[in-house]
Amino acid sequence: MPSDISLVDVRKSFQAIAGLESMTEMDNFFFEQSLNRAVRRAYDQSPSWPRYLVVSEARDINAYVLSGASASTSTSVNQNYKFVGSNDGNVGKQGTNIYQGVTTSTVIIYKNSSNAWVVETGASIAIQSDGKYRVTAGTTQFTEADALKKDALENVEVWTPRAGSDILLIEPKNLIPNSETGKNDIGEFIRIHRKKAFLNDSAIEYDFYVDSSGANVLNITSTTDNKAHVTYKKKYSSSFTETSTDVPSEFFDYITYTALSDFYTGDGQTEKAIIADEAATKMLDRELFKLDTLSNRNTITKQFSTYVNRQSR
């Protein structure tokens, strides 16, 4: 488990190396800025820092994005949807898919008893003992109007809105969003597997591409898969201050010499600044080398490549 140190302890080390008996309020301000920049730069250098790495965590796959609804129907319809399971037939057609809103979970998409897709607000679902889901109907905002009913939601050609003239747009996705309630925000997607990876059994690994919304999974094995297992780097969100006690200890030396380089630069001591910067780089390379050594023995990080191991080949 990575250990932490306080900002005060890092500053004491910096003062000792810089030969400063005391620091002014302005000195402390610039030191704090240097420290935060150094930690962020170190974070950016590798996807496999243990404190930021999350391995094979189950995350929701969003199957659709709906848009085009206005206040004439309900703007809550405009959101991402995930597949939840099969309809038990108490309300709607038995055995057909049910989709639930990700942002507003009371928006449900399912096939009604006439085999038409409907989008309802104020609805709910509950899992039954047989693993199927029971729908409690809400207010129907859109109804499939195709004469020949479609099996897949994205193939519906005409939607009838509850009121007005809204044109509902359906975009199929296999999207794993950057954010999910109750879990860390994702800063970098590393690997995506169909099932829990790195256990006794092998798991199918997916190719993917990333856009501003998250990771788009390619060639998904089953359209009814509603989760995938993601190995990722947590999104960077730290901002260290005078009272911080959670500065990453693995960056201690790198931070110290980066702050020293910044101090010499601000003081016009260019040669000393260059020497301190070179020392900082060596300190960070040392930590990266440790990661590379670990990666050579660890299948979780086998795809990672850093400047250090490329130079050593």
C-alpha positions as CSV (number, residue, x, y, z in Angstrom):
1,M,0.0,0.0,0.0
2,P,1.5,3.4,-1.0
3,S,2.4,5.6,2.0
4,D,1.8,9.3,2.4
5,I,3.8,12.2,3.8
6,S,2.8,15.7,4.8
7,L,3.5,18.8,2.8
8,V,5.3,20.2,5.9
9,D,7.7,17.3,5.8
10,V,8.5,17.8,2.1
11,R,9.0,21.5,2.8
12,K,11.5,20.8,5.6
13,S,13.5,18.6,3.2
14,F,13.4,21.4,0.6
15,Q,14.6,24.0,3.1
16,A,17.5,21.8,4.3
17,I,18.8,21.3,0.7
18,A,18.2,24.9,-0.3
19,G,19.9,26.1,2.9
20,L,16.9,28.2,4.0
21,E,16.5,28.8,7.7
22,S,13.0,30.2,7.2
23,M,10.5,30.9,4.4
24,T,8.3,33.9,3.8
25,E,4.6,33.7,3.1
26,M,5.4,34.2,-0.6
27,D,8.0,31.5,-0.5
28,N,5.5,29.1,1.0
29,F,3.0,30.0,-1.8
30,F,5.4,29.2,-4.6
31,F,6.6,26.0,-2.9
32,E,3.0,24.8,-2.7
33,Q,2.5,25.6,-6.4
34,S,5.7,23.7,-7.3
35,L,4.7,20.7,-5.2
36,N,1.3,20.5,-6.9
37,R,2.8,20.8,-10.4
38,A,5.4,18.1,-9.6
39,V,2.8,15.6,-8.3
40,R,0.7,16.1,-11.3
41,R,3.6,15.7,-13.7
42,A,4.6,12.5,-11.9
43,Y,1.0,11.2,-12.1
44,D,1.1,11.8,-15.9
45,Q,4.3,9.8,-16.4
46,S,2.8,6.3,-15.9
47,P,-0.6,4.5,-15.9
48,S,0.6,2.0,-13.3
49,W,1.3,4.0,-10.2
50,P,-0.2,1.6,-7.5
51,R,-2.1,4.4,-5.7
52,Y,-4.0,5.4,-8.8
53,L,-4.4,2.0,-10.4
54,V,-7.8,0.1,-10.2
55,V,-7.7,-3.5,-11.6
56,S,-10.7,-5.1,-13.4
57,E,-13.5,-3.2,-11.7
58,A,-17.0,-4.0,-12.9
59,R,-18.5,-0.9,-14.7
60,D,-21.8,-0.3,-16.4
61,I,-22.0,-0.5,-20.2
62,N,-24.4,2.1,-21.6
63,A,-26.3,0.7,-24.5
64,Y,-28.1,3.7,-25.9
65,V,-28.2,7.5,-25.9
66,L,-31.6,9.1,-26.4
67,S,-32.1,12.8,-27.5
68,G,-34.7,15.0,-29.1
69,A,-37.2,15.1,-26.2
70,S,-38.5,18.6,-25.1
71,A,-40.8,19.8,-22.4
72,S,-43.7,18.6,-24.6
73,T,-42.8,15.1,-23.6
74,S,-40.0,15.1,-20.9
75,T,-36.4,16.3,-21.1
76,S,-35.5,13.5,-18.7
77,V,-35.7,11.1,-21.6
78,N,-32.5,12.7,-23.0
79,Q,-29.8,10.6,-21.4
80,N,-27.8,7.4,-21.5
81,Y,-29.4,4.0,-20.9
82,K,-28.1,0.6,-19.8
83,F,-29.5,-2.8,-20.4
84,V,-30.9,-4.3,-17.1
85,G,-32.5,-7.6,-18.0
86,S,-35.5,-9.5,-19.4
87,N,-39.1,-8.6,-18.8
88,D,-41.1,-11.0,-16.7
89,G,-44.3,-10.2,-18.7
90,N,-46.4,-8.9,-15.8
91,V,-46.3,-5.5,-17.6
92,G,-45.1,-5.6,-21.2
93,K,-44.0,-8.4,-23.4
94,Q,-42.4,-11.3,-21.6
95,G,-38.7,-12.1,-22.5
96,T,-37.9,-8.7,-24.1
97,N,-35.2,-6.3,-23.1
98,I,-35.6,-3.6,-20.5
99,Y,-33.4,-0.5,-20.5
100,Q,-33.0,2.0,-17.6
101,G,-31.9,5.6,-17.6
102,V,-28.4,6.2,-16.1
103,T,-29.0,9.7,-14.9
104,T,-32.7,9.5,-14.1
105,S,-33.4,5.8,-13.3
106,T,-37.2,6.2,-13.3
107,V,-37.1,6.5,-17.1
108,I,-37.6,3.0,-18.5
109,I,-37.6,1.6,-22.1
110,Y,-39.4,-1.7,-22.7
111,K,-41.8,-3.4,-25.1
112,N,-45.5,-3.1,-24.2
113,S,-48.1,-5.9,-24.5
114,S,-48.6,-4.9,-28.1
115,N,-44.9,-5.5,-28.9
116,A,-44.2,-1.8,-29.3
117,W,-41.2,-0.1,-27.7
118,V,-42.2,2.5,-25.2
119,V,-40.3,5.1,-23.3
120,E,-41.8,5.9,-19.9
121,T,-41.0,8.4,-17.1
122,G,-41.9,7.8,-13.5
123,A,-41.6,4.0,-14.0
124,S,-39.6,1.5,-12.0
125,I,-38.3,-2.1,-12.2
126,A,-37.7,-4.8,-9.7
127,I,-35.8,-8.0,-10.0
128,Q,-37.8,-11.2,-9.4
129,S,-36.7,-14.5,-7.9
130,D,-36.2,-16.0,-11.4
131,G,-33.8,-13.2,-12.3
132,K,-36.2,-11.4,-14.6
133,Y,-37.5,-7.9,-14.1
134,R,-41.0,-6.6,-13.4
135,V,-42.0,-3.2,-14.7
136,T,-44.2,-0.8,-12.8
137,A,-45.6,1.4,-15.6
138,G,-45.2,5.2,-15.6
139,T,-46.2,7.9,-18.1
140,T,-45.6,6.9,-21.7
141,Q,-43.6,9.7,-23.5
142,F,-42.9,7.9,-26.8
143,T,-44.4,4.9,-28.5
144,E,-43.1,2.9,-31.4
145,A,-45.4,3.6,-34.4
146,D,-43.9,1.2,-37.0
147,A,-46.4,-1.2,-38.5
148,L,-43.8,-3.9,-38.4
149,K,-42.4,-3.8,-34.9
150,K,-38.7,-3.9,-34.5
151,D,-36.7,-6.2,-32.3
152,A,-33.9,-3.7,-31.8
153,L,-34.6,-0.3,-30.4
154,E,-32.2,1.5,-32.9
155,N,-34.2,0.1,-35.8
156,V,-37.5,1.8,-34.9
157,E,-38.3,4.3,-37.7
158,V,-41.2,6.3,-36.3
159,W,-41.9,7.3,-32.7
160,T,-45.2,8.9,-31.6
161,P,-44.6,11.5,-28.8
162,R,-47.1,11.9,-26.0
163,A,-47.7,15.5,-27.1
164,G,-46.2,18.0,-29.5
165,S,-43.9,17.0,-32.4
166,D,-40.7,15.8,-30.7
167,I,-38.5,13.6,-32.9
168,L,-36.8,11.0,-30.8
169,L,-33.3,10.1,-31.8
170,I,-31.7,6.7,-30.8
171,E,-28.0,6.2,-30.9
172,P,-26.7,2.7,-30.1
173,K,-23.6,2.6,-27.9
174,N,-21.3,0.3,-26.0
175,L,-20.1,3.0,-23.8
176,I,-18.4,2.8,-20.4
177,P,-18.6,6.4,-19.1
178,N,-15.8,8.2,-17.3
179,S,-18.0,8.6,-14.2
180,E,-20.3,6.2,-12.4
181,T,-22.1,6.8,-9.2
182,G,-20.3,5.3,-6.2
183,K,-17.1,4.7,-8.0
184,N,-13.9,6.6,-8.8
185,D,-13.9,8.8,-11.9
186,I,-11.7,7.3,-14.6
187,G,-8.7,9.3,-15.7
188,E,-7.3,6.8,-18.2
189,F,-8.7,3.5,-19.5
190,I,-6.0,0.9,-19.7
191,R,-7.6,-2.5,-20.4
192,I,-11.2,-3.7,-20.7
193,H,-12.3,-7.4,-20.2
194,R,-15.6,-9.0,-20.5
195,K,-15.4,-10.8,-17.2
196,K,-13.3,-10.4,-14.0
197,A,-9.7,-10.6,-15.2
198,F,-6.4,-11.8,-13.7
199,L,-8.0,-14.7,-11.8
200,N,-7.7,-18.4,-12.5
201,D,-9.6,-18.3,-15.8
202,S,-8.8,-16.2,-18.8
203,A,-11.2,-13.4,-19.9
204,I,-12.0,-11.9,-23.3
205,E,-10.2,-8.6,-23.7
206,Y,-11.9,-5.9,-25.7
207,D,-10.5,-3.3,-28.0
208,F,-11.9,0.2,-27.4
209,Y,-11.5,3.8,-28.3
210,V,-11.9,6.8,-26.0
211,D,-13.9,10.0,-26.5
212,S,-15.0,12.8,-24.2
213,S,-17.8,10.5,-22.8
214,G,-15.7,7.5,-22.0
215,A,-14.5,4.2,-23.6
216,N,-16.4,2.8,-26.6
217,V,-16.1,-0.9,-26.6
218,L,-15.6,-2.6,-30.0
219,N,-17.0,-5.9,-31.1
220,I,-18.8,-6.6,-27.9
221,T,-19.4,-10.3,-27.3
222,S,-23.1,-10.0,-26.4
223,T,-25.5,-7.1,-26.8
224,T,-27.1,-8.1,-23.5
225,D,-23.9,-7.7,-21.5
226,N,-24.5,-4.8,-19.2
227,K,-21.1,-4.7,-17.5
228,A,-17.5,-4.9,-18.4
229,H,-14.4,-5.1,-16.2
230,V,-12.1,-2.1,-16.5
231,T,-8.5,-1.6,-15.5
232,Y,-8.0,2.1,-15.2
233,K,-6.1,5.0,-13.7
234,K,-8.1,7.1,-11.3
235,K,-8.7,10.7,-12.4
236,Y,-6.3,13.1,-10.8
237,S,-8.1,15.4,-8.4
238,S,-5.5,16.4,-5.7
239,S,-4.8,19.9,-4.6
240,F,-2.3,19.9,-1.7
241,T,-2.2,22.7,0.8
242,E,-0.3,23.6,4.0
243,T,-2.4,21.1,6.1
244,S,-2.1,18.2,3.6
245,T,-0.8,14.9,5.0
246,D,-1.5,12.7,1.9
247,V,1.3,13.7,-0.4
248,P,2.5,10.6,-2.3
249,S,5.7,9.5,-0.6
250,E,7.0,7.8,-3.8
251,F,7.3,11.3,-5.3
252,F,9.1,12.8,-2.3
253,D,12.5,13.2,-3.9
254,Y,11.2,14.2,-7.2
255,I,9.0,16.9,-5.6
256,T,11.9,18.2,-3.5
257,Y,14.3,18.7,-6.4
258,T,11.6,20.1,-8.7
259,A,10.8,22.7,-6.0
260,L,14.5,23.4,-5.7
261,S,14.9,23.9,-9.4
262,D,11.9,26.2,-9.4
263,F,13.4,28.1,-6.5
264,Y,16.8,28.5,-8.2
265,T,15.0,29.6,-11.5
266,G,13.1,32.3,-9.6
267,D,16.3,33.4,-7.9
268,G,18.1,33.7,-11.2
269,Q,20.5,30.9,-10.5
270,T,20.2,29.2,-13.8
271,E,23.0,26.7,-13.6
272,K,21.9,25.4,-10.2
273,A,18.3,25.2,-11.5
274,I,19.4,23.0,-14.4
275,I,21.4,20.7,-12.0
276,A,18.4,20.4,-9.6
277,D,16.1,19.7,-12.6
278,E,18.4,16.9,-13.8
279,A,18.4,15.4,-10.3
280,A,14.6,15.6,-10.2
281,T,14.4,13.7,-13.5
282,K,16.7,11.0,-12.1
283,M,14.6,10.6,-9.0
284,L,11.4,10.2,-11.1
285,D,13.2,7.8,-13.5
286,R,14.2,5.7,-10.5
287,E,10.5,5.3,-9.4
288,L,9.5,4.6,-13.0
289,F,12.2,1.9,-13.2
290,K,10.6,0.2,-10.1
291,L,7.3,0.2,-12.0
292,D,8.9,-1.3,-15.1
293,T,10.6,-4.0,-13.0
294,L,7.2,-4.8,-11.4
295,S,5.5,-4.8,-14.8
296,N,7.9,-7.5,-16.1
297,R,6.5,-9.8,-13.5
298,N,2.9,-8.7,-13.6
299,T,0.4,-9.5,-16.3
300,I,-1.8,-6.6,-15.2
301,T,0.7,-4.1,-16.5
302,K,2.2,-6.0,-19.4
303,Q,1.0,-3.5,-21.9
304,F,2.6,-0.5,-20.3
305,S,5.7,1.1,-21.7
306,T,7.5,4.1,-20.3
307,Y,10.5,6.2,-21.3
308,V,12.8,4.3,-19.0
309,N,12.2,0.8,-20.3
310,R,12.3,2.0,-23.9
311,Q,15.7,3.5,-23.3
312,S,17.0,0.3,-21.7
313,R,16.2,-1.9,-24.6
